Amino acid sequence: MFDTIKNMIAQQLKADAAGITRETRLVEDLKADSANIMVMIMDLEDQFGITVEDDQIMKMKTVGDVVDYIEAHK
């Protein structure tokens, strides 16, 4: 699960997947802005057949946060 999400995030944010860990921060480390994050969330929703509540999006600070949310809601 982590590798799939890591690769999707890397592709979306044009980052090197090899450097992404669960602790990698979306904004500070990967330079994601709000538009990047919204597109990433929509892609993840499509990929995993889930809906991410708007209030939860702002709580996702690291790649690990995203993975944990998806694993808990798929």
MODELLER restraints for C-alpha pairs under 7 A, 6 or more apart:
rsr = mdl.restraints
at = mdl.atoms
rsr.add(forms.Gaussian(group=physical.xy_distance, feature=features.Distance(at['CA:2:A'], at['CA:67:A']), mean=6.11, stdev=0.5))
rsr.add(forms.Gaussian(group=physical.xy_distance, feature=features.Distance(at['CA:5:A'], at['CA:67:A']), mean=6.83, stdev=0.5))
rsr.add(forms.Gaussian(group=physical.xy_distance, feature=features.Distance(at['CA:6:A'], at['CA:17:A']), mean=6.43, stdev=0.5))
rsr.add(forms.Gaussian(group=physical.xy_distance, feature=features.Distance(at['CA:6:A'], at['CA:20:A']), mean=6.73, stdev=0.5))
rsr.add(forms.Gaussian(group=physical.xy_distance, feature=features.Distance(at['CA:7:A'], at['CA:17:A']), mean=5.86, stdev=0.5))
rsr.add(forms.Gaussian(group=physical.xy_distance, feature=features.Distance(at['CA:9:A'], at['CA:40:A']), mean=6.67, stdev=0.5))
rsr.add(forms.Gaussian(group=physical.xy_distance, feature=features.Distance(at['CA:10:A'], at['CA:16:A']), mean=6.02, stdev=0.5))
rsr.add(forms.Gaussian(group=physical.xy_distance, feature=features.Distance(at['CA:10:A'], at['CA:17:A']), mean=5.19, stdev=0.5))
rsr.add(forms.Gaussian(group=physical.xy_distance, feature=features.Distance(at['CA:12:A'], at['CA:40:A']), mean=6.49, stdev=0.5))
rsr.add(forms.Gaussian(group=physical.xy_distance, feature=features.Distance(at['CA:13:A'], at['CA:32:A']), mean=6.74, stdev=0.5))
rsr.add(forms.Gaussian(group=physical.xy_distance, feature=features.Distance(at['CA:13:A'], at['CA:36:A']), mean=6.98, stdev=0.5))
rsr.add(forms.Gaussian(group=physical.xy_distance, feature=features.Distance(at['CA:15:A'], at['CA:30:A']), mean=6.87, stdev=0.5))
rsr.add(forms.Gaussian(group=physical.xy_distance, feature=features.Distance(at['CA:21:A'], at['CA:63:A']), mean=6.94, stdev=0.5))
rsr.add(forms.Gaussian(group=physical.xy_distance, feature=features.Distance(at['CA:22:A'], at['CA:62:A']), mean=6.60, stdev=0.5))
rsr.add(forms.Gaussian(group=physical.xy_distance, feature=features.Distance(at['CA:22:A'], at['CA:63:A']), mean=4.98, stdev=0.5))
rsr.add(forms.Gaussian(group=physical.xy_distance, feature=features.Distance(at['CA:22:A'], at['CA:64:A']), mean=4.07, stdev=0.5))
rsr.add(forms.Gaussian(group=physical.xy_distance, feature=features.Distance(at['CA:23:A'], at['CA:62:A']), mean=5.67, stdev=0.5))
rsr.add(forms.Gaussian(group=physical.xy_distance, feature=features.Distance(at['CA:23:A'], at['CA:63:A']), mean=6.32, stdev=0.5))
rsr.add(forms.Gaussian(group=physical.xy_distance, feature=features.Distance(at['CA:23:A'], at['CA:64:A']), mean=6.07, stdev=0.5))
rsr.add(forms.Gaussian(group=physical.xy_distance, feature=features.Distance(at['CA:24:A'], at['CA:62:A']), mean=5.40, stdev=0.5))
rsr.add(forms.Gaussian(group=physical.xy_distance, feature=features.Distance(at['CA:24:A'], at['CA:63:A']), mean=5.75, stdev=0.5))
rsr.add(forms.Gaussian(group=physical.xy_distance, feature=features.Distance(at['CA:25:A'], at['CA:61:A']), mean=5.69, stdev=0.5))
rsr.add(forms.Gaussian(group=physical.xy_distance, feature=features.Distance(at['CA:25:A'], at['CA:62:A']), mean=4.20, stdev=0.5))
rsr.add(forms.Gaussian(group=physical.xy_distance, feature=features.Distance(at['CA:25:A'], at['CA:63:A']), mean=6.42, stdev=0.5))
rsr.add(forms.Gaussian(group=physical.xy_distance, feature=features.Distance(at['CA:26:A'], at['CA:32:A']), mean=5.70, stdev=0.5))
rsr.add(forms.Gaussian(group=physical.xy_distance, feature=features.Distance(at['CA:26:A'], at['CA:61:A']), mean=5.91, stdev=0.5))
rsr.add(forms.Gaussian(group=physical.xy_distance, feature=features.Distance(at['CA:26:A'], at['CA:62:A']), mean=5.48, stdev=0.5))
rsr.add(forms.Gaussian(group=physical.xy_distance, feature=features.Distance(at['CA:26:A'], at['CA:63:A']), mean=6.61, stdev=0.5))
rsr.add(forms.Gaussian(group=physical.xy_distance, feature=features.Distance(at['CA:27:A'], at['CA:33:A']), mean=6.47, stdev=0.5))
rsr.add(forms.Gaussian(group=physical.xy_distance, feature=features.Distance(at['CA:45:A'], at['CA:51:A']), mean=5.64, stdev=0.5))
rsr.add(forms.Gaussian(group=physical.xy_distance, feature=features.Distance(at['CA:45:A'], at['CA:52:A']), mean=6.96, stdev=0.5))
rsr.add(forms.Gaussian(group=physical.xy_distance, feature=features.Distance(at['CA:48:A'], at['CA:74:A']), mean=6.51, stdev=0.5))
rsr.add(forms.Gaussian(group=physical.xy_distance, feature=features.Distance(at['CA:50:A'], at['CA:73:A']), mean=6.83, stdev=0.5))
rsr.add(forms.Gaussian(group=physical.xy_distance, feature=features.Distance(at['CA:50:A'], at['CA:74:A']), mean=6.02, stdev=0.5))
rsr.add(forms.Gaussian(group=physical.xy_distance, feature=features.Distance(at['CA:60:A'], at['CA:66:A']), mean=5.86, stdev=0.5))
